[in-house]
Amino acid sequence: MSMDKYLVKLKRKSSEVDEAKEKEATGESSTQASASVSSAQTSADKSSQGTSVGTSVTAKGKSKKQKTSKSQTSTTSSYEEKRVRSFLPSWTKDYPWLKNDDEKRIMHCAWCREFPKLADHSSPLFKGTGPGAEKPSDYRKSGLVTHDSSANHKRVAGKKAAVDNPGKQPMDIHLQHMSTEESNRIRILMNTAHFTAKEDLAMKKFPKLCTLQEKNGLKIGDNWRNDKACRKFIDAVADESRQDIKDEINDAQFICILADGTTDRGVIEQENVYVRYADKDNTPKTTMVDCVALEKGDSDGVLKGIDKALETVGVNVDTQKEKVVACNFDGAAVNMGKHNGVAKKLKDRVGEHLVTVHCVAHNLELAILDVMRDSGMQYVEDLESTLGRV
């Protein structure tokens, strides 16, 4: 074999060897790539499995919490339903006025029953409350807190303290040490404030009225001569006057209810409520009780307003059944309706003995309006309508 042919053959073998090596290298890299891909896929599968497992665990945790909260709620509600509330003797330490009848299972306010003229007769603790009451209810401390902070009970507590400790109240002590001259000054100031209210004068005129009193020779000093003091004097006089009226109505054997509707500047329906009664000297008296804003203008709303007004003077529904013998309203259907009027509802509540009176003044007004219309006096009606709009 010549040298040239040998070299060509040698190069061919060398190239074949190189190709074989390249093929081997290529095969190894593909194997490694497939291995890495499969490895990555395996790890991704594991990761997704872990995520799904974590999600399922979280969902199970939430489900358990929801079930736990539902079970706790149901347990609490069932506990409240089954819970038997009892009277706690420790309550009497915080509320010395509280008394409980263990046999009847009824608690009440002993102080309010001792001074019924000052008490709120509609209060559950005046009537008696508890499992054995006419309207059964649980023993609850919240009712005691509400009663203890009520205005009527505070007046009762003040009266109780004054009776149990005569002459030891702050006002009593102050009055004992007050000189005759100072007492006269206070009386003059209160009378002047009362005159201001009765004459519907502005309270800012009170200082000038005090100056006028001094010119008339009265000694009233330099204190309590402003509009703020005037308001305090009027409030004190009003409280005493209201209590006197309440006492007279409670002492009266029979009463008559009078009511008439009106509207305020905001065109809100109001009900003026009066009570007519005979005092201790058998002298007839008619007293305004209150002016109440009505929730509704129908018969139920008017009756509710009347009840609310009467309660301010101690006349609740039970007292109405005992004392009310007559009622007086205008001729509107809401008041005098045969089937559903206020008078009909009162008669159903009080009894058939209730006398219903159509207000004489309103009857006279209707008669005059008819005469004006029939006689052609239209200008008078137009004037009245114009004044009403103003």
C-alpha positions in Angstrom: 0.0 0.0 0.0 1.4 3.3 -1.0 2.0 6.0 1.6 -0.7 8.2 0.1 -3.4 5.6 0.3 -2.4 4.8 3.9 -2.7 8.4 4.9 -6.2 8.7 3.3 -7.4 5.5 5.1 -6.0 6.8 8.4 -7.8 10.1 8.0 -11.1 8.3 7.2 -10.8 6.2 10.3 -10.0 9.2 12.4 -13.0 11.0 11.1 -15.2 8.0 11.8 -13.8 7.9 15.4 -14.6 11.6 15.8 -18.1 11.1 14.5 -18.6 8.3 16.9 -17.4 10.4 19.8 -19.8 13.2 18.8 -22.7 10.8 18.6 -21.8 9.5 22.1 -21.5 13.0 23.5 -24.9 14.0 21.9 -26.6 10.9 23.3 -25.3 11.6 26.8 -26.4 15.2 26.8 -30.0 14.3 25.6 -30.1 11.7 28.3 -29.1 14.3 30.9 -31.6 16.8 29.5 -34.4 14.3 29.7 -33.3 13.3 33.1 -33.3 16.9 34.3 -36.7 17.5 32.7 -38.1 14.5 34.4 -36.5 15.6 37.6 -38.0 19.1 37.3 -41.4 17.6 36.5 -41.2 15.4 39.5 -40.4 18.3 41.8 -43.3 20.4 40.2 -45.6 17.5 40.9 -44.4 17.2 44.4 -44.9 21.0 44.8 -48.4 20.9 43.4 -49.2 18.0 45.7 -47.9 20.0 48.6 -49.9 23.0 47.7 -53.1 21.0 47.3 -52.4 19.3 50.6 -51.8 22.7 52.3 -55.0 24.1 50.7 -57.0 21.2 51.9 -55.5 21.5 55.4 -56.4 25.2 55.5 -59.9 24.5 54.2 -60.3 21.8 56.8 -59.0 24.3 59.5 -61.5 26.9 58.4 -64.3 24.4 58.4 -63.4 23.3 61.9 -63.3 26.9 63.1 -66.8 27.5 61.5 -68.1 24.4 63.0 -66.6 25.4 66.4 -68.1 28.9 66.3 -71.5 27.5 65.3 -71.4 24.9 68.0 -70.4 27.6 70.5 -73.2 29.9 69.4 -75.7 27.1 69.6 -74.3 26.1 73.0 -74.7 29.7 74.2 -78.2 30.1 72.9 -79.3 26.8 74.4 -77.6 27.7 77.6 -79.5 31.0 77.8 -82.8 29.2 77.1 -82.1 26.6 79.8 -80.6 29.1 82.2 -82.7 29.7 85.4 -82.1 33.2 86.8 -82.5 33.6 90.5 -82.6 36.5 92.9 -79.2 37.4 94.3 -79.3 38.7 97.9 -76.2 40.8 97.1 -78.4 43.1 95.0 -80.0 44.5 98.2 -76.6 45.9 99.2 -76.4 48.0 96.1 -80.1 48.8 96.0 -81.4 49.1 99.6 -85.0 49.8 98.3 -85.2 46.3 96.8 -87.5 43.7 98.3 -88.2 40.2 97.1 -90.9 37.7 98.0 -89.2 34.3 97.9 -92.5 32.4 97.9 -94.2 34.4 95.1 -90.9 35.1 93.4 -91.7 38.8 92.8 -89.4 41.7 93.6 -90.4 45.3 94.0 -89.3 48.8 95.1 -90.4 49.3 98.7 -89.6 53.0 98.7 -91.8 53.7 95.7 -94.7 51.8 97.3 -94.1 53.8 100.5 -94.5 57.1 98.6 -96.9 56.3 95.7 -97.7 59.9 95.0 -94.1 60.5 93.9 -93.6 57.1 92.2 -94.1 56.0 88.6 -97.0 53.6 88.8 -96.2 52.2 85.3 -92.7 51.0 86.5 -92.4 47.2 86.6 -90.7 47.5 90.0 -93.6 49.4 91.4 -96.1 46.8 90.2 -93.8 43.9 91.0 -91.7 41.9 88.6 -90.2 38.4 88.4 -91.1 34.9 87.5 -94.2 34.9 89.7 -95.6 38.3 88.5 -98.7 38.8 86.4 -96.5 39.2 83.4 -93.7 36.7 84.2 -90.1 37.8 83.6 -86.6 36.7 84.6 -84.7 38.2 87.5 -82.4 40.8 85.8 -80.1 43.4 87.3 -80.5 45.7 84.3 -84.0 46.5 85.4 -82.7 47.6 88.8 -80.2 49.9 87.3 -82.8 51.5 85.1 -85.3 52.0 88.0 -82.6 53.4 90.3 -81.6 56.1 87.8 -85.2 57.1 86.9 -86.4 60.6 87.8 -89.4 59.4 89.8 -87.4 57.1 91.9 -84.8 59.8 92.6 -87.6 62.0 94.0 -88.8 59.1 96.1 -85.3 58.5 97.4 -85.0 62.2 98.3 -88.4 62.0 100.2 -87.3 58.8 101.9 -84.0 60.4 103.1 -85.9 63.5 104.3 -88.4 61.4 106.3 -85.7 59.1 107.8 -83.3 61.9 108.6 -85.4 65.0 109.3 -83.5 68.2 109.4 -80.3 66.6 108.1 -80.7 67.2 104.4 -78.4 69.9 102.8 -81.4 72.1 101.9 -82.8 71.7 105.4 -79.5 72.6 107.0 -79.2 75.6 104.7 -82.7 76.8 105.5 -82.0 76.4 109.2 -79.0 78.8 109.0 -80.7 81.2 106.6 -81.6 84.5 108.1 -85.0 86.0 107.8 -83.7 88.8 105.6 -82.1 86.3 103.2 -85.2 84.2 103.1 -87.3 87.3 102.2 -84.9 88.1 99.3 -85.2 84.6 97.9 -89.0 84.7 98.1 -89.1 88.1 96.3 -86.8 86.8 93.5 -88.9 83.6 93.0 -92.1 85.6 92.9 -90.6 87.9 90.3 -89.4 84.9 88.2 -92.9 83.4 88.5 -94.5 86.6 87.2 -92.0 86.6 84.3 -93.2 83.1 83.3 -96.9 83.7 83.8 -96.9 86.9 81.7 -94.8 85.2 79.0 -92.0 87.7 79.3 -88.5 87.2 78.1 -86.1 86.1 80.8 -83.7 88.8 79.9 -86.2 91.3 81.4 -85.8 89.6 84.8 -82.8 91.8 85.9 -84.8 95.0 85.0 -87.7 93.8 87.0 -85.4 93.2 90.0 -84.2 96.8 89.6 -87.9 97.9 89.6 -88.4 96.0 92.8 -85.5 97.8 94.4 -87.0 101.2 93.4 -90.2 100.1 95.1 -88.3 99.7 98.3 -87.6 96.0 98.4 -84.2 94.7 99.4 -83.3 91.8 97.1 -79.5 92.0 97.2 -77.0 91.7 94.4 -77.0 87.9 93.8 -79.3 85.8 91.5 -80.3 88.8 89.3 -79.7 87.4 85.8 -81.6 85.4 83.3 -79.9 82.1 84.2 -81.0 82.5 87.8 -84.5 83.3 86.5 -84.6 80.0 84.7 -83.6 78.1 87.8 -86.3 79.8 89.9 -89.0 79.0 87.2 -87.9 75.4 87.1 -88.1 75.1 90.9 -91.6 76.7 90.9 -92.7 74.5 88.0 -91.6 71.3 89.8 -93.5 72.3 92.9 -96.6 73.3 91.0 -96.6 70.1 89.0 -96.3 68.0 92.1 -99.2 69.9 93.7 -101.3 69.2 90.7 -100.2 65.5 90.7 -101.2 65.2 94.4 -104.6 66.8 93.8 -105.4 64.5 90.8 -104.3 61.4 92.8 -106.5 62.5 95.7 -109.5 63.2 93.4 -112.2 60.5 93.4 -113.1 61.0 89.7 -111.6 62.8 86.8 -112.5 63.8 83.3 -110.2 63.8 80.3 -110.2 66.7 77.8 -108.0 66.7 74.6 -107.7 68.8 71.5 -105.4 68.6 68.6 -103.1 71.3 67.3 -99.9 71.8 65.2 -96.6 73.5 66.0 -94.5 75.6 63.7 -93.0 72.5 62.1 -96.6 71.4 61.2 -96.2 68.4 63.6 -99.4 67.2 65.2 -99.7 67.8 68.9 -102.3 66.9 71.4 -103.2 69.2 74.3 -104.4 67.1 77.2 -106.3 68.5 80.2 -107.8 66.9 83.3 -110.9 68.2 85.1 -111.5 67.1 88.7 -112.8 68.3 92.1 -110.3 69.2 94.8 -110.6 68.6 98.5 -113.1 71.5 98.8 -115.2 70.0 96.0 -114.2 72.9 93.8 -114.0 72.0 90.1 -110.6 72.5 88.5 -109.4 72.1 84.9 -105.7 71.7 84.6 -103.5 71.3 81.5 -101.4 68.2 81.9 -99.1 68.2 78.9 -98.7 69.0 75.2 -97.6 65.8 73.5 -96.2 65.3 69.9 -98.1 62.4 68.2 -96.4 59.6 66.4 -99.5 59.1 64.3 -102.6 61.1 63.7 -105.1 58.2 63.9 -107.1 57.1 66.9 -104.4 54.8 68.2 -101.8 57.5 68.0 -104.0 60.1 69.7 -104.9 57.6 72.5 -101.2 56.8 73.0 -100.4 60.5 73.3 -103.2 61.0 75.9 -101.8 58.1 77.9 -98.3 59.5 77.8 -99.5 62.9 79.0 -101.6 61.4 81.8 -98.6 59.3 83.1 -96.8 62.6 83.9 -99.3 63.2 86.7 -99.5 59.6 87.9 -102.6 58.5 85.9 -101.8 55.2 84.2 -104.2 52.8 82.5 -105.1 51.1 85.8 -105.9 54.5 87.4 -108.0 55.4 84.4 -110.2 52.3 84.9 -110.8 53.4 88.5 -111.3 57.2 88.1 -112.1 58.3 84.6 -115.9 58.9 84.3 -116.1 61.3 81.3 -114.1 62.5 78.2 -114.5 65.6 76.0 -113.3 65.9 72.4 -114.2 67.8 69.3 -116.4 66.2 66.6 -113.6 64.9 64.4 -114.1 61.3 63.3 -110.7 60.3 64.8 -112.1 61.3 68.2 -115.8 60.6 68.0 -115.9 57.8 65.5 -118.6 55.3 66.4 -116.5 52.2 65.8 -112.9 53.2 66.0 -112.7 56.7 67.6 -110.7 57.7 70.6 -113.8 58.0 72.8 -114.9 54.4 71.7 -111.5 53.0 72.6 -111.6 54.8 76.0 -115.1 53.4 76.7 -113.9 49.9 75.8 -111.0 50.3 78.2 -112.8 52.0 81.1 -116.3 50.7 80.9 -119.8 51.5 79.6 -120.3 54.1 82.3 -117.9 56.5 80.5 -119.8 59.7 79.4 -118.6 61.0 76.1 -119.1 64.8 75.5 -118.9 66.6 72.1 -117.1 69.8 73.0 -119.6 72.7 73.3 -117.1 75.3 72.0 -116.4 73.2 68.9 -120.2 72.8 68.4 -120.6 76.5 68.6 -117.8 77.1 66.1 -119.5 74.7 63.6 -122.8 76.6 64.0 -121.2 79.9 63.4 -119.4 78.6 60.3 -122.7 77.3 58.9 -124.3 80.8 59.5 -121.4 82.5 57.8 -121.6 80.2 54.8 -125.4 80.4 54.4 -125.6 84.2 54.8 -123.0 84.9 52.2 -120.3 86.2 54.6 -117.6 84.7 52.5 -115.1 87.5 53.3 -115.0 86.4 56.9 -114.2 82.9 56.0 -111.5 84.2 53.6 -110.0 86.3 56.3 -109.9 83.4 58.7 -108.2 81.2 56.1 -105.6 83.9 55.3 -104.8 84.4 59.0 -104.5 80.6 59.4 -101.9 80.4 56.6 -99.9 83.3 58.2 
